[in-house]
Every structure is written in C-alpha cells, then in structure tokens.
C-alpha cells in the first residue's frame, strides 16, 4: 500500500503592530460601484474629541444652572409671600396698637399726644394706600388687626397675671420672713420670761434651804393668788384670725411664761428677799455663838449687820407693822413687821423708829435708822426672819437675787 504523506503547514505567528488611539484612520464610501476613501488625520480626531468633551461640559453646566435658577426663583417667590404676610401682620399690629392708644388717650387734651395721633393717622393712611396699590386685601389686614388686638389684650392680661403672681410670691416671702422674725421675737420673749422665773425660783430654793434646816418649807405655788391669775393658755380674740399653729403655740407659751413671772413676782413681794441696809458687814451670824457680854455659847436668832450709825433700814417685802418698842434693854428700839404667808421680820437696836403699829408698808419703805440701843456693843442692825413663828437664818434671804 502506498501511503501519501500529508505535509503539515508550519505555524508562523504574525505580529500586528499596536496602533495609537488617534492614529490616522481611513473611511471608505461605496456608491454606484465606485469606492471613495476619506482619510482622517490624528490631529482632526484630537480636535473633534476635545470639542465633544467641551460640548458635554457646557451641557452639564447649563442643565445645572437651569435647575439652580429654578430653585432660586422658587425661593425668592416664597420669600416674597412671607414678606407680604409679614407686612400684613405688621400693619395689623400697628392698627391694633393704634386702637388701644386711641382708647387710652381719647380723653386727653395734651398737644403732644394730639400731634402723635395725627402722625399715626398719616401712617395708617399710608399703609392703606400701599395695600391698595399692591392689590392686597384690606379686609385681611383689618381681620389681622382685630386678631392681633385680641392677642395683645390676652398678652396684657397674661402679663398682669404674671405680675400679680410675682407680687403674690413676694408677699408670701415677706410673710414668711415676718413669721420667722415674729417667732424669733416670741422665742426671745419666752426665754426672757423663763429666765426671770428661774431666777425667782432659785431665790425660793435658796430660802427653802434655810427653812428646811428648821424643819419647815415654803411652797410658792400654794399661794391662793394663783387661782385669781388671768394668764394661762392663749385664747384668740374674736377680732384676731390666727391659723398658724406654730405661732399660736409660741404665743401660748409666752402667756404661760409671763403669767408665771407675774405670779412668782407677786408671791416674792411677801417674802423678805434682799438686804435691809445698803452697806454692812456681818458681825455675828445666825445660830450658836459666843455671847459678847458673858462669853457663854448661846443661840443667836438672827444676824448682826454692822453699819454706820444713822443708816436707814428698809423692809424687803410688803407688810404691816405689828409691833414697835422703845427700850434700852434687850432688843432696844424694835420694829416687827408681818409680811403674810407665815413670814415676819424683826429690826432691833434702832436709833430711830419711823413707823407705828398698824402701818401698811411697801417694799423699800424705811422703818428706822441703824443704832446701838439695848444690849449692844456698837452700831448695828440685829435682823431676824421668822417663818411660821420659827427663826431661820436670814443670810439666804439677804443674798437671794430676784433680778
């Protein structure tokens, strides 16, 4: 068999040169069997491309300007509408204010005010002319004026209300400050009254120390005058309206404290608190002592207050003179005063006696002068305090302080 050898064509790759974007181009037109070639140079292609790009940019810019102008025109139209409305509102406000001013000043004859009203009328006429020339509705302006006038009246009423609220708040603050000040004053008055009561009670306690040593005791609250007291809890007068419980309670405490002061002071007027001579020194104490004449230990029923001859002797509690005695023996010239409530006082060795039996005396009334009559070694006052007939040490009474 005879084989025909098939020859293969050897592969030889063809290299095509890469052309530039704007390389020269050729356009062939065929017509009626004829062909015509038109060459386009690289330069023409570049110019055409640039022209197309410029046209595209101009178109985009024009499109943007068109839409932007449309928005600007729309915005300006809206501003014009708002300006028109604002102008109408302004005219309405002016007319409303003008009406209020006319009402307030209608009765006034002041020349300046009349001049102002004339000028205002000119302005109002000018506004109406502008409204007519612009074709704006005068009815709308008047309606807005009426509305604005009502709103103005409402705002004035609200302002007055707010002012009243502010004044009310200020008044409430002032009332609270007054209440605080009153409570401070009440507290001080109560403290002063309580302090006075404490002083008097302290004097009674001091005196009772001397009384207890003799087996007796004085109770100031047992005095019958307490039942006749007009004090006690505070009762509101019919013409006084008090609703604050704190103030009522504080006033009640003051009434009670003042009532206690008055009561204790009244009781103290019948108790011989204080010194019967202004200037003295104690030459002999109460109780057992050595008798200055016979040197024997004897009981001394009072105290000897040495003082200058002729110094006045005064009583320290109101009372009635129940005895006067002129003698050169024992007590010498003597005055005895009954103070009530079981208290009596004796004043001995006086150089002069000013009173007589049955005299009613007040506190600080003089009964005589310091002397050395009777059984005495020198000028002094022999002073005794007796309670329920028993002599007690006078020094706690002399040293007691009521104020």
C-alpha positions as a Python dict, from the first residue, in 0.01 Angstrom:
ca = {
    (1, 'X'): (0, 0, 0),
    (2, 'X'): (131, 324, -88),
    (3, 'X'): (82, 596, 150),
    (4, 'X'): (59, 957, 54),
    (5, 'X'): (248, 1164, 302),
    (6, 'X'): (48, 1462, 424),
    (7, 'X'): (257, 1764, 485),
    (8, 'X'): (169, 1995, 769),
    (9, 'X'): (195, 2371, 729),
    (10, 'X'): (437, 2515, 974),
    (11, 'X'): (282, 2767, 1226),
    (12, 'X'): (434, 3110, 1190),
    (13, 'X'): (277, 3371, 1419),
    (14, 'X'): (212, 3717, 1265),
    (15, 'X'): (289, 4019, 1488),
    (16, 'X'): (39, 4307, 1448),
    (17, 'X'): (178, 4643, 1549),
    (18, 'X'): (-37, 4819, 1816),
    (19, 'X'): (-171, 5146, 1686),
    (20, 'X'): (-227, 5467, 1892),
    (21, 'X'): (-578, 5588, 1989),
    (22, 'X'): (-571, 5881, 1748),
    (23, 'X'): (-378, 5708, 1466),
    (24, 'X'): (-471, 5808, 1112),
    (25, 'X'): (-790, 5647, 1001),
    (26, 'X'): (-946, 5587, 662),
    (27, 'X'): (-1317, 5578, 587),
    (28, 'X'): (-1431, 5418, 257),
    (29, 'X'): (-1761, 5521, 99),
    (30, 'X'): (-1903, 5296, -179),
    (31, 'X'): (-2160, 5429, -421),
    (32, 'X'): (-2266, 5305, -769),
    (33, 'X'): (-1983, 5058, -784),
    (34, 'X'): (-1732, 5319, -706),
    (35, 'X'): (-1528, 5348, -391),
    (36, 'X'): (-1405, 5664, -235),
    (37, 'X'): (-1165, 5681, 61),
    (38, 'X'): (-1160, 5969, 312),
    (39, 'X'): (-864, 5994, 543),
    (40, 'X'): (-898, 6143, 898),
    (41, 'X'): (-576, 6263, 1047),
    (42, 'X'): (-475, 6220, 1410),
    (43, 'X'): (-499, 6595, 1467),
    (44, 'X'): (-858, 6613, 1339),
    (45, 'X'): (-955, 6325, 1567),
    (46, 'X'): (-800, 6501, 1869),
    (47, 'X'): (-973, 6831, 1793),
    (48, 'X'): (-1307, 6658, 1745),
    (49, 'X'): (-1272, 6473, 2073),
    (50, 'X'): (-1189, 6796, 2262),
    (51, 'X'): (-1487, 6971, 2103),
    (52, 'X'): (-1719, 6688, 2208),
    (53, 'X'): (-1587, 6698, 2566),
    (54, 'X'): (-1637, 7076, 2583),
    (55, 'X'): (-1990, 7043, 2449),
    (56, 'X'): (-2067, 6780, 2716),
    (57, 'X'): (-1929, 7001, 2993),
    (58, 'X'): (-2127, 7302, 2869),
    (59, 'X'): (-2444, 7094, 2854),
    (60, 'X'): (-2400, 6967, 3208),
    (61, 'X'): (-2331, 7319, 3335),
    (62, 'X'): (-2633, 7460, 3153),
    (63, 'X'): (-2851, 7185, 3296),
    (64, 'X'): (-2722, 7259, 3648),
    (65, 'X'): (-2771, 7637, 3609),
    (66, 'X'): (-3124, 7583, 3481),
    (67, 'X'): (-3227, 7376, 3780),
    (68, 'X'): (-3045, 7606, 4027),
    (69, 'X'): (-3214, 7912, 3879),
    (70, 'X'): (-3546, 7740, 3915),
    (71, 'X'): (-3482, 7676, 4285),
    (72, 'X'): (-3364, 8034, 4339),
    (73, 'X'): (-3674, 8171, 4167),
    (74, 'X'): (-3896, 7946, 4383),
    (75, 'X'): (-3714, 8055, 4699),
    (76, 'X'): (-3749, 8421, 4606),
    (77, 'X'): (-4120, 8371, 4540),
    (78, 'X'): (-4164, 8215, 4887),
    (79, 'X'): (-3970, 8499, 5049),
    (80, 'X'): (-4194, 8747, 4870),
    (81, 'X'): (-4503, 8567, 5005),
    (82, 'X'): (-4361, 8566, 5359),
    (83, 'X'): (-4267, 8932, 5326),
    (84, 'X'): (-4620, 9013, 5216),
    (85, 'X'): (-4767, 8820, 5512),
    (86, 'X'): (-4521, 8983, 5750),
    (87, 'X'): (-4610, 9323, 5612),
    (88, 'X'): (-4978, 9247, 5662),
    (89, 'X'): (-4907, 9130, 6017),
    (90, 'X'): (-4707, 9445, 6083),
    (91, 'X'): (-4991, 9661, 5956),
    (92, 'X'): (-5236, 9462, 6171),
    (93, 'X'): (-5016, 9509, 6479),
    (94, 'X'): (-4985, 9878, 6414),
    (95, 'X'): (-5357, 9925, 6373),
    (96, 'X'): (-5431, 9718, 6686),
    (97, 'X'): (-5184, 9919, 6892),
    (98, 'X'): (-5320, 10240, 6743),
    (99, 'X'): (-5673, 10143, 6851),
    (100, 'X'): (-5558, 10073, 7205),
    (101, 'X'): (-5372, 10401, 7216),
    (102, 'X'): (-5682, 10582, 7089),
    (103, 'X'): (-5891, 10424, 7365),
    (104, 'X'): (-5640, 10518, 7637),
    (105, 'X'): (-5580, 10870, 7511),
    (106, 'X'): (-5926, 10954, 7380),
    (107, 'X'): (-5995, 11190, 7671),
    (108, 'X'): (-5651, 11353, 7673),
    (109, 'X'): (-5608, 11710, 7551),
    (110, 'X'): (-5226, 11716, 7555),
    (111, 'X'): (-5090, 11885, 7240),
    (112, 'X'): (-4801, 11640, 7203),
    (113, 'X'): (-5041, 11347, 7218),
    (114, 'X'): (-5268, 11509, 6960),
    (115, 'X'): (-4966, 11559, 6733),
    (116, 'X'): (-4871, 11194, 6776),
    (117, 'X'): (-5227, 11085, 6690),
    (118, 'X'): (-5221, 11292, 6371),
    (119, 'X'): (-4890, 11138, 6267),
    (120, 'X'): (-5023, 10793, 6343),
    (121, 'X'): (-5328, 10857, 6123),
    (122, 'X'): (-5099, 10965, 5839),
    (123, 'X'): (-4903, 10642, 5875),
    (124, 'X'): (-5224, 10439, 5883),
    (125, 'X'): (-5347, 10610, 5563),
    (126, 'X'): (-5011, 10541, 5401),
    (127, 'X'): (-5042, 10174, 5489),
    (128, 'X'): (-5388, 10160, 5334),
    (129, 'X'): (-5256, 10329, 5017),
    (130, 'X'): (-4975, 10077, 4990),
    (131, 'X'): (-5222, 9794, 5040),
    (132, 'X'): (-5446, 9929, 4764),
    (133, 'X'): (-5159, 9990, 4522),
    (134, 'X'): (-5021, 9640, 4576),
    (135, 'X'): (-5362, 9484, 4540),
    (136, 'X'): (-5356, 9347, 4893),
    (137, 'X'): (-5681, 9275, 5065),
    (138, 'X'): (-5765, 9548, 5318),
    (139, 'X'): (-6020, 9315, 5478),
    (140, 'X'): (-5742, 9068, 5559),
    (141, 'X'): (-5540, 9348, 5715),
    (142, 'X'): (-5835, 9457, 5930),
    (143, 'X'): (-5905, 9097, 6035),
    (144, 'X'): (-5544, 9053, 6134),
    (145, 'X'): (-5562, 9381, 6323),
    (146, 'X'): (-5864, 9255, 6516),
    (147, 'X'): (-5691, 8922, 6585),
    (148, 'X'): (-5370, 9093, 6689),
    (149, 'X'): (-5565, 9331, 6912),
    (150, 'X'): (-5727, 9034, 7086),
    (151, 'X'): (-5388, 8867, 7118),
    (152, 'X'): (-5245, 9190, 7253),
    (153, 'X'): (-5522, 9211, 7511),
    (154, 'X'): (-5459, 8847, 7601),
    (155, 'X'): (-5086, 8913, 7634),
    (156, 'X'): (-5156, 9219, 7851),
    (157, 'X'): (-5385, 9013, 8074),
    (158, 'X'): (-5124, 8737, 8093),
    (159, 'X'): (-4858, 8994, 8179),
    (160, 'X'): (-5079, 9138, 8452),
    (161, 'X'): (-5146, 8786, 8581),
    (162, 'X'): (-4775, 8706, 8585),
    (163, 'X'): (-4706, 9036, 8761),
    (164, 'X'): (-4971, 8955, 9021),
    (165, 'X'): (-4823, 8608, 9067),
    (166, 'X'): (-4480, 8763, 9116),
    (167, 'X'): (-4620, 9014, 9366),
    (168, 'X'): (-4804, 8732, 9545),
    (169, 'X'): (-4482, 8530, 9564),
    (170, 'X'): (-4300, 8835, 9702),
    (171, 'X'): (-4578, 8886, 9957),
    (172, 'X'): (-4559, 8520, 10058),
    (173, 'X'): (-4183, 8553, 10103),
    (174, 'X'): (-4237, 8869, 10308),
    (175, 'X'): (-4499, 8691, 10521),
    (176, 'X'): (-4260, 8401, 10580),
    (177, 'X'): (-3983, 8644, 10677),
    (178, 'X'): (-4221, 8827, 10911),
    (179, 'X'): (-4330, 8496, 11061),
    (180, 'X'): (-3969, 8395, 11109),
    (181, 'X'): (-3892, 8728, 11275),
    (182, 'X'): (-4202, 8702, 11495),
    (183, 'X'): (-4108, 8352, 11604),
    (184, 'X'): (-3759, 8474, 11690),
    (185, 'X'): (-3906, 8759, 11896),
    (186, 'X'): (-4154, 8523, 12064),
    (187, 'X'): (-3873, 8281, 12139),
    (188, 'X'): (-3662, 8557, 12297),
    (189, 'X'): (-3957, 8688, 12500),
    (190, 'X'): (-4031, 8336, 12621),
    (191, 'X'): (-3664, 8284, 12707),
    (192, 'X'): (-3651, 8613, 12900),
    (193, 'X'): (-3968, 8528, 13090),
    (194, 'X'): (-3843, 8177, 13164),
    (195, 'X'): (-3512, 8322, 13282),
    (196, 'X'): (-3695, 8556, 13521),
    (197, 'X'): (-3900, 8265, 13654),
    (198, 'X'): (-3583, 8061, 13702),
    (199, 'X'): (-3420, 8346, 13897),
    (200, 'X'): (-3718, 8378, 14131),
    (201, 'X'): (-3742, 8000, 14172),
    (202, 'X'): (-3371, 7995, 14253),
    (203, 'X'): (-3429, 8257, 14524),
    (204, 'X'): (-3713, 8046, 14671),
    (205, 'X'): (-3490, 7737, 14661),
    (206, 'X'): (-3214, 7929, 14838),
    (207, 'X'): (-3455, 8046, 15108),
    (208, 'X'): (-3602, 7697, 15147),
    (209, 'X'): (-3254, 7569, 15223),
    (210, 'X'): (-3260, 7779, 15540),
    (211, 'X'): (-3622, 7682, 15615),
    (212, 'X'): (-3556, 7309, 15584),
    (213, 'X'): (-3282, 7340, 15845),
    (214, 'X'): (-3561, 7439, 16086),
    (215, 'X'): (-3796, 7167, 15967),
    (216, 'X'): (-4027, 7391, 15761),
    (217, 'X'): (-4084, 7452, 15391),
    (218, 'X'): (-4239, 7732, 15186),
    (219, 'X'): (-4428, 7635, 14871),
    (220, 'X'): (-4483, 7943, 14649),
    (221, 'X'): (-4739, 7753, 14436),
    (222, 'X'): (-4963, 7711, 14741),
    (223, 'X'): (-5044, 8082, 14734),
    (224, 'X'): (-5416, 8138, 14676),
    (225, 'X'): (-5343, 8425, 14438),
    (226, 'X'): (-5264, 8171, 14166),
    (227, 'X'): (-5633, 8088, 14133),
    (228, 'X'): (-5709, 8450, 14051),
    (229, 'X'): (-5449, 8465, 13774),
    (230, 'X'): (-5558, 8593, 13434),
    (231, 'X'): (-5285, 8409, 13249),
    (232, 'X'): (-5282, 8057, 13113),
    (233, 'X'): (-5323, 7930, 12760),
    (234, 'X'): (-5362, 8183, 12482),
    (235, 'X'): (-5720, 8230, 12368),
    (236, 'X'): (-5773, 8403, 12035),
    (237, 'X'): (-5966, 8726, 12038),
    (238, 'X'): (-6267, 8729, 11806),
    (239, 'X'): (-6110, 9012, 11604),
    (240, 'X'): (-5784, 8820, 11553),
    (241, 'X'): (-5754, 8548, 11292),
    (242, 'X'): (-5457, 8321, 11362),
    (243, 'X'): (-5425, 7995, 11172),
    (244, 'X'): (-5058, 7919, 11218),
    (245, 'X'): (-5034, 7651, 11486),
    (246, 'X'): (-4668, 7726, 11550),
    (247, 'X'): (-4738, 8093, 11625),
    (248, 'X'): (-5039, 8005, 11842),
    (249, 'X'): (-4830, 7754, 12038),
    (250, 'X'): (-4545, 8005, 12080),
    (251, 'X'): (-4784, 8278, 12200),
    (252, 'X'): (-4944, 8033, 12442),
    (253, 'X'): (-4600, 7953, 12584),
    (254, 'X'): (-4528, 8324, 12621),
    (255, 'X'): (-4860, 8380, 12800),
    (256, 'X'): (-4782, 8094, 13035),
    (257, 'X'): (-4425, 8213, 13099),
    (258, 'X'): (-4534, 8574, 13157),
    (259, 'X'): (-4813, 8451, 13384),
    (260, 'X'): (-4559, 8250, 13584),
    (261, 'X'): (-4331, 8556, 13612),
    (262, 'X'): (-4616, 8774, 13735),
    (263, 'X'): (-4730, 8508, 13979),
    (264, 'X'): (-4386, 8438, 14127),
    (265, 'X'): (-4310, 8809, 14149),
    (266, 'X'): (-4636, 8865, 14333),
    (267, 'X'): (-4554, 8587, 14579),
    (268, 'X'): (-4198, 8718, 14618),
    (269, 'X'): (-4334, 9058, 14725),
    (270, 'X'): (-4440, 8894, 15054),
    (271, 'X'): (-4105, 8718, 15111),
    (272, 'X'): (-3818, 8930, 15257),
    (273, 'X'): (-3561, 8881, 14976),
    (274, 'X'): (-3276, 9136, 14987),
    (275, 'X'): (-3061, 9334, 15229),
    (276, 'X'): (-3231, 9571, 15477),
    (277, 'X'): (-2928, 9806, 15490),
    (278, 'X'): (-2739, 9922, 15185),
    (279, 'X'): (-2386, 9885, 15325),
    (280, 'X'): (-2295, 9639, 15601),
    (281, 'X'): (-2067, 9361, 15723),
    (282, 'X'): (-2175, 9059, 15923),
    (283, 'X'): (-2052, 9097, 16281),
    (284, 'X'): (-2242, 8795, 16419),
    (285, 'X'): (-2400, 8503, 16233),
    (286, 'X'): (-2718, 8307, 16293),
    (287, 'X'): (-2709, 8015, 16536),
    (288, 'X'): (-2479, 7928, 16821),
    (289, 'X'): (-2227, 8195, 16912),
    (290, 'X'): (-2022, 8330, 17200),
    (291, 'X'): (-2221, 8596, 17381),
    (292, 'X'): (-2024, 8926, 17360),
    (293, 'X'): (-2111, 9012, 17721),
    (294, 'X'): (-2065, 8691, 17919),
    (295, 'X'): (-1868, 8480, 17663),
    (296, 'X'): (-2111, 8192, 17700),
    (297, 'X'): (-2230, 7994, 17399),
    (298, 'X'): (-2587, 8098, 17329),
    (299, 'X'): (-2828, 8077, 17042),
    (300, 'X'): (-2845, 8379, 16810),
    (301, 'X'): (-3188, 8412, 16647),
    (302, 'X'): (-3077, 8648, 16371),
    (303, 'X'): (-2770, 8811, 16218),
    (304, 'X'): (-2594, 9129, 16326),
    (305, 'X'): (-2527, 9364, 16032),
    (306, 'X'): (-2274, 9624, 16141),
    (307, 'X'): (-2328, 9957, 15968),
    (308, 'X'): (-2276, 10326, 16019),
    (309, 'X'): (-2491, 10498, 16277),
    (310, 'X'): (-2797, 10656, 16119),
    (311, 'X'): (-2805, 10442, 15803),
    (312, 'X'): (-3164, 10383, 15701),
    (313, 'X'): (-3322, 10042, 15749),
    (314, 'X'): (-3570, 9931, 15481),
    (315, 'X'): (-3806, 9635, 15458),
    (316, 'X'): (-3762, 9392, 15165),
    (317, 'X'): (-4124, 9274, 15147),
    (318, 'X'): (-4459, 9446, 15180),
    (319, 'X'): (-4625, 9403, 15518),
    (320, 'X'): (-4795, 9553, 15821),
    (321, 'X'): (-4623, 9682, 16135),
    (322, 'X'): (-4744, 9467, 16423),
    (323, 'X'): (-4510, 9595, 16698),
    (324, 'X'): (-4289, 9891, 16780),
    (325, 'X'): (-4094, 9913, 17106),
    (326, 'X'): (-3872, 10182, 17251),
    (327, 'X'): (-3641, 10030, 17509),
    (328, 'X'): (-3283, 10034, 17633),
    (329, 'X'): (-3293, 9665, 17728),
    (330, 'X'): (-3261, 9352, 17522),
    (331, 'X'): (-3355, 9439, 17161),
    (332, 'X'): (-3355, 9811, 17235),
    (333, 'X'): (-3571, 10003, 16990),
    (334, 'X'): (-3756, 9731, 16796),
    (335, 'X'): (-3987, 9705, 16492),
    (336, 'X'): (-4170, 9384, 16395),
    (337, 'X'): (-4338, 9351, 16050),
    (338, 'X'): (-4581, 9079, 15943),
    (339, 'X'): (-4545, 9004, 15567),
    (340, 'X'): (-4812, 8736, 15540),
    (341, 'X'): (-4763, 8380, 15408),
    (342, 'X'): (-4615, 8299, 15753),
    (343, 'X'): (-4319, 8540, 15726),
    (344, 'X'): (-4222, 8805, 15985),
    (345, 'X'): (-3912, 9018, 16025),
    (346, 'X'): (-3759, 9190, 16330),
    (347, 'X'): (-3537, 9501, 16332),
    (348, 'X'): (-3359, 9570, 16663),
    (349, 'X'): (-3118, 9825, 16825),
    (350, 'X'): (-3256, 10111, 16610),
    (351, 'X'): (-3155, 10465, 16693),
    (352, 'X'): (-3480, 10600, 16542),
    (353, 'X'): (-3815, 10444, 16456),
    (354, 'X'): (-4013, 10590, 16163),
    (355, 'X'): (-4330, 10378, 16185),
    (356, 'X'): (-4607, 10287, 16427),
    (357, 'X'): (-4820, 9980, 16482),
    (358, 'X'): (-5081, 9920, 16211),
    (359, 'X'): (-4887, 10095, 15933),
    (360, 'X'): (-4902, 9917, 15594),
    (361, 'X'): (-4564, 9928, 15425),
    (362, 'X'): (-4438, 9861, 15073),
    (363, 'X'): (-4103, 9722, 14964),
    (364, 'X'): (-3812, 9960, 15035),
    (365, 'X'): (-4009, 10168, 15288),
    (366, 'X'): (-3781, 10279, 15576),
    (367, 'X'): (-3872, 10169, 15929),
    (368, 'X'): (-3590, 10347, 16112),
    (369, 'X'): (-3215, 10407, 16144),
    (370, 'X'): (-2920, 10191, 16249),
    (371, 'X'): (-2831, 10244, 16617),
    (372, 'X'): (-2689, 10080, 16928),
    (373, 'X'): (-2982, 10080, 17171),
    (374, 'X'): (-3050, 9796, 17415),
    (375, 'X'): (-2800, 9518, 17467),
    (376, 'X'): (-2549, 9624, 17204),
    (377, 'X'): (-2175, 9671, 17176),
    (378, 'X'): (-2184, 9911, 16880),
    (379, 'X'): (-2398, 10044, 16593),
    (380, 'X'): (-2553, 9756, 16405),
    (381, 'X'): (-2887, 9607, 16297),
    (382, 'X'): (-3000, 9286, 16460),
    (383, 'X'): (-3212, 9131, 16182),
    (384, 'X'): (-3438, 8829, 16222),
    (385, 'X'): (-3653, 8635, 15973),
    (386, 'X'): (-3929, 8415, 16117),
    (387, 'X'): (-4140, 8161, 15927),
    (388, 'X'): (-4444, 8010, 16096),
    (389, 'X'): (-4306, 8151, 16426),
    (390, 'X'): (-3964, 7984, 16391),
    (391, 'X'): (-3650, 8195, 16346),
    (392, 'X'): (-3448, 8095, 16034),
    (393, 'X'): (-3109, 8203, 15901),
    (394, 'X'): (-3164, 8544, 15733),
    (395, 'X'): (-2847, 8526, 15513),
    (396, 'X'): (-3002, 8314, 15226),
    (397, 'X'): (-3281, 8573, 15212),
    (398, 'X'): (-3036, 8864, 15217),
    (399, 'X'): (-2817, 8711, 14946),
    (400, 'X'): (-3102, 8599, 14719),
    (401, 'X'): (-3123, 8787, 14385),
    (402, 'X'): (-3451, 8826, 14202),
    (403, 'X'): (-3310, 9016, 13902),
}
